[in-house]
Amino acid sequence: MKVAVLATDGVEQVELDRPWQVLEEAGAEPELVSLDGGEITAWNHLDKGDSRKVDAVVSSADPDAYAALVLPGGVVNGDFIRADADAVAFVSSFFDASKPVAAICHGPWVLIEAGAVKGRRMTSWPSLQTDLRNAGADWVDEEVVVDGNLVTSRNPDDLDAFGAAIVERFAAEEEVPGEASD
């Protein structure tokens, strides 16, 4: 299973690294999709973190090449991603195709811009709750919320629960009716 991880400079490093690791451990192939080619620089809250090579540029990335999408957090990351029309269209395509999407922390800002939160039960970094409610979501303060094909989580403290929910939801997407799963 190939999974798009959509992020740019300012992504919260642990919210990029831990889901990536969980996906790899589960046998998935995460690919970093970003606004520009080259590398992005992650952040450890307010301090610069590590750089990571970009695998695909969102303006030319084919959403059909991916089975699922992860949106890590970070204030700067979420704000820059939601302001990019190509990124918003890329995210929307996953909902149009009913593919699983996971977002943590400030990642749900992008979901608002994509028009994908109305009627959804979800969580996020607490400062997004008014934005999400105003966009029609039922915001709750829980470590992880699964609503159909959407998995959301609040912050780095919830990464264990978020990772487990991602693996469970994304694995369910791969199961073929009538076949035994591994």
C-alpha positions as CSV (number, residue, x, y, z in Angstrom):
1,M,0.0,0.0,0.0
2,K,1.5,3.3,-1.1
3,V,0.5,6.2,1.3
4,A,0.9,9.9,0.6
5,V,2.2,12.0,3.5
6,L,1.5,15.6,2.6
7,A,3.8,18.1,4.4
8,T,6.0,21.1,3.9
9,D,8.5,23.2,5.8
10,G,7.3,23.6,9.4
11,V,5.8,20.2,9.8
12,E,6.0,19.0,13.4
13,Q,8.8,16.5,13.1
14,V,7.5,13.8,15.5
15,E,4.1,14.0,13.8
16,L,5.8,13.2,10.5
17,D,8.3,10.7,11.8
18,R,6.2,8.5,14.0
19,P,3.3,7.9,11.6
20,W,5.9,7.2,8.9
21,Q,7.6,4.6,11.0
22,V,4.3,3.0,11.9
23,L,3.3,2.8,8.3
24,E,6.6,1.2,7.3
25,E,6.4,-1.3,10.2
26,A,3.0,-2.3,8.9
27,G,4.3,-2.9,5.4
28,A,3.1,0.3,3.8
29,E,5.2,2.5,1.5
30,P,4.9,6.2,2.7
31,E,5.9,8.9,0.2
32,L,6.5,12.5,1.1
33,V,4.4,14.7,-1.1
34,S,5.1,18.5,-0.7
35,L,4.5,21.9,-2.3
36,D,7.9,22.0,-3.9
37,G,10.7,19.5,-4.8
38,G,14.0,19.1,-3.0
39,E,13.8,18.9,0.8
40,I,11.5,20.1,3.6
41,T,12.6,21.1,7.1
42,A,10.6,19.7,10.0
43,W,10.3,21.5,13.3
44,N,10.4,20.4,16.9
45,H,7.8,22.8,18.1
46,L,9.7,26.2,17.7
47,D,13.1,24.8,16.9
48,K,14.3,23.6,13.5
49,G,14.5,19.8,13.2
50,D,15.7,17.5,10.5
51,S,15.3,17.8,6.7
52,R,13.7,15.1,4.6
53,K,13.8,14.5,0.8
54,V,10.5,15.1,-1.1
55,D,9.3,12.2,-3.2
56,A,6.7,14.0,-5.2
57,V,5.4,17.5,-5.8
58,V,1.7,17.9,-5.1
59,S,1.0,19.9,-8.3
60,S,2.0,16.8,-10.4
61,A,1.3,14.0,-7.9
62,D,-1.3,11.5,-9.0
63,P,-3.8,10.8,-6.1
64,D,-4.8,7.6,-7.9
65,A,-1.2,6.3,-7.2
66,Y,-1.9,6.3,-3.4
67,A,-4.3,4.2,-1.3
68,A,-4.4,6.6,1.6
69,L,-3.3,10.0,2.9
70,V,-1.7,11.3,6.1
71,L,-1.7,15.0,7.1
72,P,0.9,15.6,9.9
73,G,0.6,18.7,12.0
74,G,2.6,21.8,12.7
75,V,1.1,25.3,12.7
76,V,3.2,26.5,9.7
77,N,2.8,23.2,7.8
78,G,-1.0,23.2,8.2
79,D,-1.3,26.9,7.2
80,F,0.9,26.6,4.1
81,I,-0.7,23.4,2.9
82,R,-4.3,24.8,3.2
83,A,-3.3,27.9,1.3
84,D,-2.1,25.9,-1.7
85,A,-4.8,25.1,-4.3
86,D,-3.0,22.0,-5.7
87,A,-2.7,20.6,-2.2
88,V,-6.3,21.2,-1.4
89,A,-7.4,19.6,-4.6
90,F,-5.1,16.6,-3.9
91,V,-6.7,16.2,-0.4
92,S,-10.2,16.5,-1.8
93,S,-9.6,13.7,-4.3
94,F,-9.0,11.3,-1.5
95,F,-12.5,12.1,-0.1
96,D,-14.0,12.0,-3.5
97,A,-12.6,8.4,-3.9
98,S,-13.6,7.4,-0.4
99,K,-10.0,6.6,0.5
100,P,-8.8,6.7,4.1
101,V,-7.3,10.0,5.4
102,A,-5.6,10.6,8.7
103,A,-4.8,14.1,10.2
104,I,-3.3,15.1,13.5
105,C,-2.8,18.4,15.3
106,H,-3.1,21.3,12.7
107,G,-3.5,18.9,9.8
108,P,-7.4,19.3,10.0
109,W,-7.0,22.9,8.8
110,V,-6.4,21.4,5.3
111,L,-9.6,19.3,5.7
112,I,-11.6,22.4,6.3
113,E,-10.3,24.0,3.1
114,A,-11.0,20.8,1.2
115,G,-14.7,21.0,2.4
116,A,-14.3,17.6,4.0
117,V,-15.4,18.2,7.6
118,K,-19.1,18.9,7.6
119,G,-21.0,16.4,9.6
120,R,-17.8,14.6,10.7
121,R,-17.0,13.7,14.3
122,M,-13.3,14.7,14.7
123,T,-10.6,16.1,16.9
124,S,-7.5,18.3,16.5
125,W,-5.2,20.6,18.3
126,P,-7.6,22.5,20.6
127,S,-7.1,25.9,18.9
128,L,-8.8,24.5,15.8
129,Q,-12.0,23.5,17.5
130,T,-13.9,26.7,16.6
131,D,-12.7,26.6,13.0
132,L,-13.8,23.0,12.7
133,R,-17.2,23.6,14.4
134,N,-17.8,26.6,12.1
135,A,-17.1,24.4,9.1
136,G,-19.7,21.9,10.4
137,A,-17.7,19.3,12.2
138,D,-18.6,17.8,15.6
139,W,-15.3,18.5,17.4
140,V,-14.5,16.4,20.5
141,D,-11.5,16.4,22.8
142,E,-10.4,12.7,22.5
143,E,-6.9,11.3,21.7
144,V,-8.1,9.7,18.4
145,V,-11.4,9.8,16.6
146,V,-12.4,7.5,13.7
147,D,-15.3,8.6,11.6
148,G,-15.7,6.4,8.6
149,N,-12.6,6.8,6.4
150,L,-11.3,9.7,8.5
151,V,-8.9,9.3,11.5
152,T,-8.0,12.5,13.5
153,S,-5.9,13.1,16.6
154,R,-4.9,16.0,18.8
155,N,-1.2,16.2,19.4
156,P,2.1,14.4,19.8
157,D,1.0,12.9,23.2
158,D,-1.6,10.9,21.2
159,L,0.7,9.4,18.6
160,D,0.5,5.9,19.9
161,A,-3.3,5.8,19.6
162,F,-3.1,7.7,16.2
163,G,-0.6,5.2,14.8
164,A,-2.7,2.2,15.9
165,A,-5.9,3.8,14.4
166,I,-4.1,4.5,11.1
167,V,-2.8,1.0,10.8
168,E,-6.2,-0.5,11.6
169,R,-8.2,1.8,9.3
170,F,-5.7,1.6,6.4
171,A,-5.4,-2.2,6.7
172,A,-9.2,-2.5,6.5
173,E,-9.0,-0.6,3.2
174,E,-6.6,-3.3,1.8
175,E,-8.8,-6.3,2.8
176,V,-10.4,-8.0,-0.2
177,P,-13.9,-9.5,0.5
178,G,-13.7,-13.3,0.5
179,E,-10.0,-13.5,1.1
180,A,-8.3,-14.2,4.4
181,S,-6.1,-11.4,5.7
182,D,-2.6,-11.9,6.9
